[in-house]
Amino acid sequence: MYKKSLAIYALIALLALTPLLIAIPTKPVLAAVKEPTVSIDYPYIVINDTGTRTITVENPLGNPDIKEIRVYVPAEAADNVKYAGCSGFVPGTNFTVVGAGPWTMVSRLPEGFDFILPDGGTGKIKVNIDSEDAETTDGVVDKYELTVTIKFVDGTTVTKKLYLYEGAADKIVLTLEYTAVKAGDQVTIKVSTYSTKTGYTKADKGLPLVIWGEYKEDTETKQVKIAEVVTDADGKASATYTPTKAVEWTFKADAVMDAPTNIGAQLKPGEGSLTVKPGAPTKVVVKTPFDEEGYTISYLTKDAFNITVSVTDKYDNPVEMEVAATATLTATKGTLVNTTTTIPKGSKESLPVVYKPDPLWGTYAMISAKVSVPSGNYTGTYSGTSKSLRTSTFATAATITIESAYDNSSTPEIEVEAGRYATITVKLNVTQEGVPVKFNVTAEDYTGKFSTVSTTTDEYGKATTRFYVDTKAGKTTTVKAIISAPTTEDPTATFEVESLEIKTVPGAIYKLGIDAPEAVEPEGTATLTIYLADKYDNEAESNLFGAVIRVTLSATGGELEETVVDIPADKTNTTVEWTAPKVLGTYTITASTTQYGLASASVKIMVTTLEPIVNITQPATDTTIKTTANVTTVYIAGWAKPSPAAASGTVISLFKYRLGTGANVSVPIVSIEDSKAFFNFSLTLEVGKTYTVTVYAIDSAGYESKATRTITVAYAPAPPVMPVTVSNASTDKPSYKSGEEVKITGTVTNNATVAKTVIIRVTFIDPNGVPQYPIVELKLTLAAGQSITPTATYLAGAVKGVWTAKIMVVDAVTGEAVAEPITIKVTVV
């Protein structure tokens, strides 16, 4: 694909805007759409060869789904282009190559999907490229522009550019001026291109390369990017670097770092080795086992450990001692078992010294050292310190105990009365004060709470809180203690310990309670249980009064079997029958007693029918559906549940639907959640008709109920698919003064596979809605896949208000619109 820039200037001596060409999007680009990331794995290909390159498209999370991707390859970039596969897209996605040069690789929607890449997804497209047989100019790398056009399901289109370089070079030679240097010395890295096919060392000018360095640290390979360079007329480039790490370095050069292998037509990377030795000693470094490169604070997770002392260059590289040297140490906090040590001759570090940090969690300390070198090249006294040291958590485990005054030791759970608390204690396996501890409840839908959620350990290594349990008897949970244990690389690190299960049991008898069904059918009978309850309505486990409790009952409707009942001395409850009235409604039953100061209780019971409840959720209301076809598919979904008055164990057993006056059709229960049974099914409906859909639900007791929806299907012709799009329009300012220059830019793209000659026409309309003249027109031919980005410049007129520019793109031969007419607003103040 190629791009042209256009600037048009015009002045109109009217009290109007003085217009020029404007490029505007056919649809506004939604602010929520983030540009996808598009990349190519290896942007260079050797001429007269065949290679496979992978183009990666990343759709940011939260974006609309992508429905189409087109990859345009210009004719001059290759002899042939083939599709070589894809990954990461929805199943069944593939691409088709259209054209014989230029080529457009177009995605195809798989069956059952209206998109190929969802938000948050990454798709990879493999392209097999048969490169050109020769460079356009011998010794000069060719640069070609690949265009990736991405269409989203909301109509937004984004175009991204990639560059592919083609040249004769198939090898990079990397040379270093030295084989060994000291840390801090500057090194020049030279690279040159080479063609093994021609034997010319001046292989290519204009080849972009990356130069980087690698070294081993423990078993890990570290990389340092040094420079991006472009080869000159001699096929050469260079970069300078100052290594400060005293290790064995390997410098490399290639088209990209960490290039893929076995993809064909790629460079053999250049490599060179360099030994970097420590510089002259300048200071002392005190090292601990917890130090990490790049971190200024070392978190100490042991209560005693060895430290060492080294004399280093200014980059912290240890220097080997020519003679034995003596080190003297001091610490701002904590204890050094010895305050002197020795760096032996031929060693880079001292004999170890035991250090015991201050055990109080969070304490900061620093260790200082002086080293006296008695003779040799490094004679003198050097000083330095450790990193900032912070006492972390010494413990690696902990125990958690629960104390409850209400626990029955014969049960595995820890029992706590409703409304009461248990004492939770965490003890570290290493005694330490000040360690942060946070408590969490593990059970969901649990209403217990802690007196203190976050605390620290005391001098005995313990942390304590009170846990007030859920007030509903039978509820259980465990408590998790999260203990802070920061490390140098992760200052937020923790470990956890979990308690035994804690169970809520009823508290002291406080009131009466009534257990009754939620609903009853008219004239139906309900059994009411009258019981002794704690203040949270939990039934007591025993009648602690040891006496009969007389209870008086009343009802706002219906008929009680008895109005006075007794709770026996050896029981906690009694039962009584209530017959519901004929009239639907809600009725209140009340129980009271004069004994032991027990509070009264009441309960509401709904009198309702036994038919199930049916709810159609899709569509949620009567609706009209528009379609471009003769028929359309409509999805019906919803749920049903038994009547609240249904007998215990009643479930929804069958769904049926009827379309208009047609026959009933059974549909399956697709899922069950609590008492709700869910259904969904689809209907094929004809355009221009209105339908009534009735859904029936039948429960296991044989009761049936229904719900209906009226659905009208109307014809709505599809908007024409335009071959040209206009996008990414913008003004340089939000508003303008009269006579001020206005600049508008935008991109016009020919999405067709053939060239089109078009006229871009702009009409200007004043704030009163009156079109102004002249009309600005630009006639040009757009190649297949070509984009043009015009810049429109005009002067804001004297008439203040909001002006409108109407932009149309028409076929220059037929005059038919080839892009949707759009408008843009320009405010004159």
C-alpha positions in Angstrom: 0.0 0.0 0.0 1.2 3.5 -0.6 0.0 6.9 0.7 -0.1 10.4 -0.8 -0.3 13.7 1.0 -2.4 16.6 -0.3 -2.7 20.2 0.7 -5.4 22.5 -0.8 -5.7 26.2 -0.1 -8.7 28.4 -1.0 -10.1 31.7 0.2 -13.7 32.7 -0.3 -14.5 36.3 0.3 -17.9 35.7 1.9 -19.2 35.9 5.5 -18.8 32.2 5.4 -16.2 29.6 6.0 -13.6 29.5 3.3 -13.4 25.8 2.6 -10.9 23.2 1.4 -10.9 19.4 1.2 -11.6 17.6 4.4 -11.2 13.8 5.1 -13.7 12.5 7.6 -14.5 9.0 8.9 -17.6 7.3 7.4 -18.5 6.4 11.0 -17.2 8.2 14.1 -14.3 6.3 15.7 -15.5 5.2 19.1 -13.5 6.6 22.0 -13.6 3.2 23.6 -11.7 1.5 20.7 -8.0 1.2 21.5 -5.7 0.6 18.5 -4.6 -3.0 18.2 -0.9 -3.8 18.3 0.4 -5.2 15.0 3.9 -6.6 14.6 6.0 -8.9 12.3 8.3 -11.4 13.9 11.3 -10.9 11.5 11.1 -7.7 9.2 14.0 -8.7 6.8 14.0 -11.3 4.0 16.9 -12.3 1.8 16.3 -11.8 -1.9 15.9 -14.8 -4.3 14.7 -16.9 -1.4 11.5 -18.0 0.4 10.7 -17.4 4.0 7.7 -17.5 6.3 6.9 -14.4 8.4 4.3 -14.2 11.2 2.1 -11.1 11.6 0.7 -10.8 15.1 -2.5 -8.8 15.9 -3.3 -8.1 19.6 -6.8 -6.8 20.3 -6.8 -4.9 23.7 -9.1 -6.0 26.4 -12.4 -4.1 26.4 -12.3 -3.5 22.6 -15.0 -4.6 20.3 -14.4 -8.0 18.7 -12.5 -8.0 15.4 -14.6 -9.4 12.4 -12.1 -9.0 9.6 -8.3 -8.6 8.9 -6.8 -7.8 5.6 -3.0 -7.9 4.9 -1.9 -6.1 1.8 1.4 -6.9 0.2 2.6 -4.7 -2.8 3.5 -6.3 -6.1 7.1 -5.1 -6.0 7.7 -6.8 -2.6 7.6 -10.4 -3.8 7.3 -12.8 -6.7 4.6 -14.7 -4.9 2.7 -14.7 -1.6 0.9 -17.6 0.1 -1.1 -18.1 3.2 0.7 -20.5 5.6 -1.7 -20.8 8.5 -3.0 -19.0 11.6 -3.4 -19.4 15.3 -5.2 -17.7 18.2 -8.3 -16.9 16.3 -11.8 -18.5 16.8 -11.9 -22.1 15.6 -12.4 -22.4 11.8 -10.8 -19.0 10.9 -8.7 -19.0 7.7 -7.4 -16.5 5.2 -7.6 -16.4 1.4 -5.0 -14.7 -0.8 -6.6 -12.5 -3.5 -4.6 -11.1 -6.4 -1.5 -12.0 -8.3 0.6 -9.0 -7.3 -0.3 -7.0 -5.4 -1.8 -9.5 -2.9 -4.5 -9.0 -0.3 -4.8 -11.7 2.3 -8.4 -11.6 3.6 -9.9 -13.4 6.6 -13.0 -15.5 6.4 -15.6 -15.8 9.2 -15.9 -19.3 10.4 -19.4 -20.9 10.5 -21.4 -19.9 13.6 -19.3 -16.8 14.5 -19.6 -13.1 13.6 -16.1 -12.3 14.7 -12.6 -13.8 14.4 -10.7 -12.3 17.4 -12.3 -11.3 20.7 -11.1 -8.5 22.9 -8.0 -9.6 24.9 -7.1 -12.1 22.2 -3.9 -12.4 20.1 -4.0 -13.8 16.6 -1.0 -14.9 14.5 -1.0 -15.0 10.7 1.7 -16.9 8.8 2.7 -15.5 5.4 4.9 -17.4 3.0 6.9 -14.9 0.9 8.8 -15.7 -2.3 11.1 -12.6 -2.3 12.2 -10.7 -5.3 15.1 -12.1 -7.3 17.2 -9.0 -7.0 17.4 -5.6 -5.3 16.0 -2.6 -7.2 19.4 -1.0 -6.8 22.4 -3.3 -6.3 23.8 -2.9 -2.8 20.8 -1.1 -1.4 18.1 -2.8 0.7 14.6 -2.4 -0.5 11.9 -1.2 2.0 8.3 -2.2 1.4 5.2 -1.1 3.2 2.7 -3.8 4.3 -0.8 -2.6 5.3 -3.0 -4.4 7.9 -6.6 -3.3 7.9 -8.6 -4.3 10.9 -12.4 -4.1 11.0 -14.4 -4.3 14.3 -17.9 -5.6 14.7 -19.1 -2.0 15.7 -18.1 -0.7 12.2 -14.8 0.9 13.3 -11.8 0.3 10.9 -8.1 0.7 11.9 -5.2 0.6 9.5 -1.7 -0.3 10.6 1.6 -0.2 8.7 4.4 -2.7 8.8 7.7 -2.6 6.9 9.5 -5.4 5.2 13.2 -5.1 4.1 14.7 -7.2 1.3 18.3 -7.4 0.5 21.2 -9.6 -0.6 22.8 -9.9 2.8 22.4 -13.2 4.5 25.0 -12.9 7.2 26.2 -10.3 9.8 29.8 -10.1 10.8 30.4 -8.5 14.3 33.9 -7.4 15.4 35.2 -5.9 18.6 38.4 -3.8 18.8 39.4 -5.6 22.1 39.1 -9.0 23.5 39.3 -7.8 27.1 38.6 -4.4 28.8 38.0 -3.1 32.3 34.6 -2.2 33.6 33.8 1.4 32.6 35.9 1.2 29.4 34.1 2.2 26.2 33.9 -0.5 23.5 33.2 0.0 19.8 31.1 -2.7 18.2 31.3 -2.9 14.4 28.9 -4.8 12.2 29.0 -5.4 8.5 26.7 -7.2 6.1 27.9 -10.2 4.0 26.4 -12.2 1.2 27.5 -15.8 1.0 26.0 -16.1 -2.4 28.0 -13.3 -4.0 31.0 -13.1 -1.7 30.7 -9.3 -1.5 31.4 -7.9 2.0 29.7 -4.6 0.9 26.4 -6.5 0.7 23.8 -3.9 1.6 23.1 -0.3 2.5 20.0 0.6 4.6 19.7 -2.6 6.6 18.2 -1.9 10.1 19.9 -4.0 12.8 19.7 -4.4 16.6 23.0 -4.7 18.6 22.8 -6.2 22.1 24.9 -7.8 24.7 24.4 -11.0 26.8 26.0 -12.4 30.0 25.2 -15.2 32.4 24.2 -14.5 36.0 23.9 -17.7 37.9 22.0 -19.8 35.4 20.0 -16.9 33.9 21.0 -15.1 30.7 20.7 -11.4 31.0 20.3 -9.1 27.9 21.1 -5.5 27.4 19.9 -3.7 24.3 22.7 -1.4 23.0 21.6 0.3 19.8 19.5 0.2 16.7 21.6 0.9 13.7 21.3 1.1 9.9 24.1 0.0 7.6 25.8 2.7 5.4 26.9 2.6 1.8 29.6 0.2 2.7 27.1 -2.2 4.4 28.6 -1.3 7.8 27.4 0.2 11.0 28.8 0.6 14.5 27.8 1.4 18.1 29.6 2.2 21.3 28.9 0.7 24.7 30.4 1.0 28.2 30.0 -2.3 30.1 30.2 -2.0 33.9 29.5 -5.7 34.7 32.7 -7.6 35.1 31.7 -10.9 33.4 32.1 -12.7 30.1 30.0 -10.8 27.5 28.7 -11.9 24.1 27.6 -9.2 21.7 25.2 -10.0 19.0 23.6 -8.3 16.0 20.5 -9.3 14.0 17.3 -7.8 12.5 15.6 -8.4 15.8 16.6 -9.6 19.3 15.6 -13.2 20.0 14.8 -13.9 16.4 12.7 -16.9 15.5 14.6 -19.8 13.9 14.0 -21.9 10.8 11.7 -19.4 9.1 13.8 -19.1 6.0 15.5 -16.3 4.2 16.9 -14.8 7.4 20.3 -13.5 8.5 22.9 -15.5 10.3 23.5 -13.2 13.4 26.8 -11.7 14.1 28.5 -12.5 17.4 31.6 -11.4 19.4 33.0 -12.2 22.8 34.5 -9.8 25.4 36.0 -10.3 28.8 35.2 -7.4 31.2 37.5 -7.3 34.2 37.0 -5.2 37.4 38.4 -1.7 37.4 40.6 -0.2 40.1 39.3 -0.6 43.7 37.4 2.4 45.1 35.2 1.2 47.9 33.9 -1.6 50.1 30.7 -3.5 49.7 29.1 -5.5 52.5 27.1 -8.4 51.1 24.3 -10.4 52.7 22.5 -13.5 51.4 19.4 -11.4 50.8 20.9 -8.8 48.4 19.4 -8.7 44.9 20.7 -6.7 42.0 18.5 -3.7 41.3 17.0 -3.6 44.8 18.2 -1.0 47.3 16.6 -2.6 50.4 17.4 -6.2 51.5 14.7 -7.9 53.6 16.3 -10.2 56.2 14.3 -13.4 56.7 16.6 -15.2 59.2 17.6 -14.3 62.7 21.3 -15.0 62.1 23.3 -15.4 58.9 26.8 -14.9 57.4 27.9 -11.6 55.7 31.0 -11.0 53.7 33.1 -8.0 52.7 34.6 -7.2 49.3 36.8 -4.4 47.9 35.2 -3.3 44.7 35.5 -0.9 41.8 33.0 1.9 41.4 30.6 -0.5 39.7 30.5 -2.9 42.6 32.6 -5.5 40.9 34.7 -7.4 43.5 38.5 -7.0 43.1 40.8 -9.9 43.8 43.3 -9.1 46.6 47.0 -9.3 45.9 47.7 -9.6 49.7 45.6 -10.4 52.7 43.6 -7.4 53.9 41.8 -6.8 57.3 38.2 -5.6 57.5 36.6 -3.8 60.5 32.8 -3.8 60.7 30.1 -1.8 62.6 26.3 -2.1 62.5 23.7 0.6 63.3 21.3 -2.1 64.6 21.7 -5.8 65.4 24.8 -7.7 66.6 28.0 -8.7 64.8 29.5 -11.8 66.4 32.9 -10.6 65.2 33.8 -7.0 64.3 36.9 -7.9 62.3 37.6 -10.4 59.4 40.1 -11.0 56.7 40.0 -11.0 52.9 42.6 -13.7 52.0 45.2 -13.2 49.3 43.8 -14.2 45.9 40.2 -13.9 47.2 37.5 -11.5 46.2 35.6 -11.7 49.5 36.3 -11.9 53.2 35.9 -14.8 55.5 32.2 -14.8 56.7 31.0 -13.0 59.8 27.8 -13.9 61.6 25.3 -11.1 61.9 22.1 -11.2 64.0 19.6 -8.5 63.0 17.4 -6.7 65.5 14.5 -9.0 65.9 11.8 -6.3 65.9 10.0 -6.6 62.6 10.6 -3.6 60.3 13.8 -2.4 61.9 16.2 -0.7 59.5 19.9 -1.3 59.8 23.1 -0.8 57.9 26.6 -2.4 58.2 29.7 -0.4 57.6 33.2 -1.7 56.9 36.7 -0.5 56.5 39.4 -2.5 54.7 43.1 -1.9 55.1 45.3 -3.3 52.2 48.9 -3.2 53.6 50.8 -3.5 50.3 50.8 -4.0 46.6 49.0 -2.1 43.8 46.0 -1.6 45.9 47.7 -0.3 49.1 45.4 1.9 51.2 42.2 2.0 53.2 38.8 1.6 51.7 35.3 2.0 53.2 31.7 1.3 52.3 28.4 -0.1 53.5 25.8 -2.8 53.0 22.5 -2.0 51.3 19.7 -0.8 53.5 18.7 -3.8 55.7 15.2 -4.3 57.0 14.2 -7.0 59.5 11.5 -9.2 57.9 9.7 -12.2 59.2 11.9 -15.0 60.6 9.1 -17.5 60.9 8.2 -19.8 58.0 5.1 -21.3 59.7 2.6 -20.6 62.5 -0.2 -22.2 64.5 -3.7 -20.9 65.1 -5.8 -21.7 68.1 -9.4 -20.9 69.1 -10.7 -20.4 72.6 -14.5 -20.4 73.2 -16.3 -20.5 76.5 -19.2 -22.2 74.8 -17.4 -25.1 73.1 -18.5 -28.7 73.6 -15.2 -30.5 73.4 -16.9 -33.7 72.2 -17.5 -32.2 68.7 -14.8 -31.6 66.1 -15.9 -28.0 65.5 -15.2 -25.1 67.9 -18.7 -24.1 69.1 -19.6 -20.5 69.8 -23.0 -19.1 70.9 -24.8 -16.9 68.5 -23.8 -13.2 69.2 -20.8 -14.3 71.2 -17.1 -14.4 70.3 -14.1 -16.8 70.2 -10.6 -15.7 70.9 -8.2 -16.4 67.9 -4.5 -16.6 68.6 -1.7 -17.0 66.0 1.7 -18.0 67.2 4.8 -17.9 65.0 7.2 -20.9 64.9 10.0 -18.3 65.6 9.3 -15.8 68.4 9.4 -12.3 66.9 7.7 -9.0 67.8 5.9 -6.7 65.4 5.1 -9.1 62.6 1.9 -7.9 60.8 -1.0 -10.3 60.8 -4.4 -10.0 59.0 -7.5 -12.1 59.7 -10.0 -13.2 57.1 -13.2 -15.3 57.2 -13.1 -18.1 54.5 -16.8 -18.9 54.2 -19.0 -17.0 51.8 -22.2 -15.3 52.9 -21.0 -15.2 56.5 -21.8 -12.2 58.8 -19.2 -12.7 61.5 -16.7 -10.0 62.3 -13.3 -9.4 64.0 -12.6 -7.0 66.8 -9.3 -6.3 65.1 -8.8 -7.3 61.5 -5.1 -6.3 61.3 -2.6 -6.4 64.2 1.0 -7.3 65.0 2.6 -10.0 67.1 3.7 -9.3 70.6 7.0 -10.1 72.3 6.0 -13.7 72.5 5.4 -14.0 68.8 1.6 -14.0 69.2 -1.2 -12.1 67.5 -4.8 -12.1 69.0 -8.3 -11.0 68.0 -11.9 -11.7 69.0 -14.1 -13.3 66.4 -17.8 -12.6 66.7 -19.6 -15.4 65.0 -22.6 -15.3 62.6 -25.9 -15.2 64.5 -27.5 -18.0 62.6 -27.2 -21.4 64.3 -25.5 -24.0 62.2 -23.4 -21.6 60.2 -19.7 -22.6 60.0 -16.5 -21.1 58.8 -12.8 -21.2 59.3 -10.5 -18.3 60.0 -7.4 -17.6 57.9 -4.5 -15.6 59.3 -2.3 -13.9 56.6 1.2 -13.2 57.9 3.4 -10.6 56.3 6.8 -12.1 55.2 8.4 -9.7 52.7 11.4 -10.6 50.7 13.8 -8.4 48.7 12.2 -9.3 45.4 8.7 -9.3 46.8 8.1 -6.8 49.6 4.4 -7.8 49.7 5.0 -11.6 50.2 2.9 -13.4 52.9 2.1 -16.9 54.1 -1.1 -18.2 55.6 -2.5 -20.5 58.3 -6.1 -21.7 58.7 -8.1 -22.6 61.8 -10.3 -25.5 62.7 -14.0 -25.0 61.7 -16.0 -22.7 63.9 -19.7 -23.4 64.4 -22.5 -21.2 65.6 -24.8 -22.7 68.3 -28.0 -21.2 69.8 -27.6 -18.8 72.6 -29.6 -18.3 75.8 -33.4 -18.5 75.6 -34.7 -15.0 75.1 -38.1 -15.2 73.2 -40.6 -17.3 71.4 -40.2 -18.2 67.8 -42.6 -19.4 65.1 -41.6 -21.6 62.1 -44.2 -21.5 59.3 -44.3 -22.0 55.5 -43.8 -18.9 53.3 -47.2 -19.5 51.6 -50.3 -21.7 51.7 -53.1 -22.2 49.1 -56.6 -20.9 49.9 -58.2 -23.0 52.6 -55.0 -25.0 52.8 -53.6 -26.2 56.2 -50.1 -25.2 57.5 -48.3 -26.7 60.5 -46.9 -24.0 62.8 -44.0 -24.8 65.1 -43.9 -22.7 68.3 -40.5 -22.9 69.9 -38.1 -21.4 72.5 -35.6 -19.1 70.7 -32.6 -17.1 71.5 -32.6 -13.4 70.5 -31.6 -14.3 66.9 -34.5 -16.7 66.4 -32.4 -19.8 66.7 -34.3 -22.7 68.4 -32.9 -23.6 71.8 -31.2 -26.9 72.2 -33.0 -27.7 75.5 -35.7 -26.3 77.8 -33.5 -24.9 80.5 -36.5 -23.7 82.5 -37.6 -27.3 83.1 -41.2 -26.1 83.1 -44.2 -26.1 80.8 -44.4 -22.8 78.8 -48.0 -21.7 78.0 -48.3 -19.8 74.8 -51.3 -17.8 73.5 -51.8 -17.6 69.7 -53.8 -15.3 67.5 -54.2 -14.8 63.7 -55.4 -11.9 61.5 -57.3 -14.4 59.3 -58.0 -18.1 58.9 -58.5 -20.5 61.8 -56.1 -21.8 64.4 -56.6 -25.3 65.7 -55.8 -24.1 69.2 -55.4 -20.5 70.6 -53.5 -21.8 73.7 -50.7 -24.4 73.5 -48.1 -25.7 75.9 -44.4 -26.3 75.2 -43.6 -29.3 77.4 -41.0 -29.1 80.2 -38.7 -31.6 78.4 -39.1 -30.1 74.9 -38.3 -26.8 73.2 -41.3 -26.7 70.8 -44.8 -27.7 70.1 -47.0 -27.6 66.9 -50.4 -26.3 66.0 -52.5 -26.3 62.7 -53.7 -23.2 60.9 -56.3 -23.3 58.1 -55.9 -20.5 55.6 -58.9 -18.4 54.5 -60.3 -18.4 51.0 -59.3 -14.8 50.3 -55.7 -14.3 48.8 -53.5 -12.1 50.9 -50.9 -12.0 53.7 -51.9 -12.9 57.2 -50.1 -12.6 60.6 -49.8 -15.2 63.3 -48.7 -14.1 66.8 -47.4 -16.1 69.8 -47.0 -14.7 73.3 -46.5 -15.8 76.9 -46.3 -14.3 80.3 -43.7 -16.6 81.6 -40.0 -15.9 82.3 -40.3 -12.5 80.5 -40.0 -14.2 77.1 -40.7 -11.8 74.2 -43.5 -12.6 71.8 -43.1 -13.6 68.1 -45.1 -13.2 64.9 -44.9 -14.5 61.4 -46.5 -13.5 58.0 -47.9 -16.2 55.7 -49.0 -15.5 52.2 -52.2 -17.2 50.9 -51.7 -17.7 47.1 -52.6 -20.1 44.3 -50.6 -23.3 43.6 -49.8 -22.5 39.9 -46.1 -22.0 39.2 -44.6 -18.6 38.4 -43.4 -18.2 34.8 -41.1 -15.4 33.6 -39.9 -14.8 30.0 -36.7 -12.8 30.2 -35.8 -12.8 26.5 -37.4 -10.8 25.1 -38.1 -9.0 28.4 -41.2 -7.3 26.9 -43.3 -7.4 23.7 -41.0 -6.4 20.9 -40.5 -5.6 17.2 -37.5 -7.2 15.4 -36.1 -5.8 12.2 -34.4 -8.0 9.6 -33.0 -7.7 6.1 -34.0 -11.3 5.3 -37.4 -13.0 4.6 -37.1 -14.9 7.8 -35.2 -14.4 11.1 -34.3 -16.5 14.1 -35.6 -15.3 17.5 -34.4 -16.7 20.8 -36.8 -17.2 23.7 -35.5 -17.7 27.2 -36.7 -17.5 30.8 -37.4 -19.4 33.9 -40.2 -20.9 36.1 -40.4 -21.9 39.7 -43.1 -23.6 41.9 -45.6 -21.5 43.7 -44.5 -20.5 47.2 -47.6 -22.4 48.4 -46.6 -25.6 46.7 -45.8 -28.7 48.8 -42.2 -29.3 49.8 -40.2 -31.1 47.1 -42.3 -29.7 44.2 -40.2 -28.9 41.2 -40.8 -27.7 37.6 -41.0 -30.8 35.5 -42.0 -29.7 32.0 -41.8 -26.7 29.6 -43.9 -26.3 26.5 -44.5 -23.4 24.1 -47.2 -22.6 21.5 -46.8 -20.2 18.6 -50.1 -18.5 17.9 -52.8 -21.1 17.8 -50.4 -23.9 16.8 -49.6 -27.1 18.5 -47.8 -27.2 21.8 -44.1 -28.1 21.6 -42.1 -29.5 24.5 -38.7 -27.9 25.3 -36.1 -29.2 27.7 -35.1 -27.8 31.1 -31.6 -26.4 30.3 -30.5 -25.8 33.9 -31.7 -25.6 37.5 -30.7 -23.0 40.1 -32.2 -23.2 43.5 -35.9 -23.6 42.8 -35.8 -22.0 39.4 -35.8 -24.1 36.2 -34.5 -22.4 33.0 -35.5 -22.8 29.4 -34.4 -21.4 26.0 -35.4 -22.2 22.5 -35.4 -20.6 19.1 -38.1 -19.8 16.6 -37.9 -19.1 12.8 -40.3 -16.2 12.1 -41.3 -14.7 8.8 -41.0 -11.0 8.0 -44.1 -8.8 8.0 -46.0 -10.8 10.6 -46.9 -10.5 14.3 -46.7 -13.6 16.5 -47.9 -14.5 20.0 -45.6 -16.9 21.8 -47.0 -18.7 24.9 -44.7 -20.6 27.3 -46.2 -23.1 29.7 -44.6 -24.5 32.9 -45.9 -27.6 34.6 -44.7 -28.6 38.1 -44.4 -32.1 39.6 -47.8 -31.7 41.3 -49.4 -31.2 37.9 -50.1 -27.4 38.3 -49.7 -25.4 35.1 -49.1 -21.6 34.4 -48.1 -19.6 31.4 -46.5 -16.3 30.1 -46.8 -14.7 26.7 -44.8 -12.4 24.4 -46.0 -10.6 21.2 -43.2 -10.4 18.6 -43.5 -8.4 15.4 -41.0 -9.1 12.6 -40.5 -6.1 10.3 -38.4 -5.7 7.2 -35.4 -3.3 7.3 -33.2 -3.1 4.2 -29.5 -3.5 4.9 -27.4 -0.4 4.3 -25.2 -0.7 1.2 -21.7 -1.9 1.8 -19.5 1.0 0.5 -16.2 0.2 -1.1 -14.5 3.4 0.2 -14.2 4.4 3.8 -13.2 7.7 5.4 -11.6 7.6 8.8 -9.5 9.3 11.5 -10.7 12.8 10.9 -9.7 15.6 13.3 -9.4 19.3 13.6 -6.4 21.0 15.0 -8.5 23.0 17.5 -11.9 22.6 19.2 -13.1 26.1 18.0 -11.9 29.1 15.9 -12.2 32.9 15.7 -13.4 34.6 12.5 -10.7 34.7 10.0 -8.5 32.1 11.8 -7.1 29.2 9.7 -8.7 25.8 10.3 -6.9 22.6 9.5 -8.7 19.2 9.1 -7.0 15.9 8.3 -8.5 12.5 7.5 -7.8 9.3 5.6 -9.7 8.0 2.6 -9.2 4.3 1.8 -10.2 2.2 -1.2 -11.2 -1.2 0.3 -12.0 -2.7 -3.1 -9.7 -5.1 -4.9 -9.7 -2.9 -8.0 -8.7 0.7 -8.6 -11.4 3.4 -8.4 -11.6 6.9 -9.8 -13.5 9.0 -7.3 -14.5 12.6 -6.6 -14.3 13.8 -3.0 -16.9 16.5 -2.7 -17.3 18.9 0.3 -20.4 21.2 0.9 -20.4 23.8 3.6 -23.6 24.7 5.6 -23.9 27.8 7.7 -25.3 27.8 11.3 -28.8 28.6 9.8 -28.7 25.5 7.6 -28.1 27.3 4.3 -25.6 25.6 2.0 -22.7 27.9 0.9 -20.8 27.9 -2.4 -18.5 27.1 -4.1 -18.5 23.3 -3.5 -14.9 21.9 -3.3 -14.1 18.8 -5.3 -11.0 16.7 -5.7 -10.9 14.0 -8.5 -8.3 11.2 -8.2 -7.7 7.5 -8.8 -7.2 5.2 -5.7 -5.5 1.9 -6.3 -6.8 -1.2 -4.6 -6.1 -0.9 -0.9 -4.6 2.7 -1.3 -5.2 5.3 1.3 -4.9 9.1 0.9 -4.7 11.6 3.7 -5.7 15.1 2.5 -5.2 18.2 4.6 -8.0 20.7 4.4 -7.3 24.4 5.2 -9.8 27.2 5.2 -10.6 30.4 7.0 -13.3 30.7 9.6 -16.0 33.2 8.4 -17.5 36.1 10.2 -20.8 34.2 10.9 -20.5 32.8 14.4 -22.0 29.5 15.5 -21.6 25.8 14.5 -20.9 25.2 10.8 -21.3 21.9 9.1 -19.1 20.4 6.4 -20.8 17.6 4.5 -18.4 15.2 2.8 -19.4 12.8 0.0 -17.3 10.4 -2.1 -18.8 9.5 -5.5 -17.7 7.4 -8.5 -16.2 9.8 -11.0 -17.9 7.9 -13.9 -21.4 7.0 -12.6 -21.8 9.7 -10.0 -23.0 7.1 -7.5 -22.0 7.4 -3.9 -19.1 5.0 -2.9 -18.9 6.1 0.7 -21.6 7.1 3.2 -22.2 10.9 3.4 -20.9 12.2 6.7 -20.7 15.6 8.5 -18.3 17.3 10.7 -18.9 20.3 13.0 -16.7 23.4 13.2 -17.4 26.0 15.8 -16.7 29.7 15.1 -16.7 31.9 18.2 
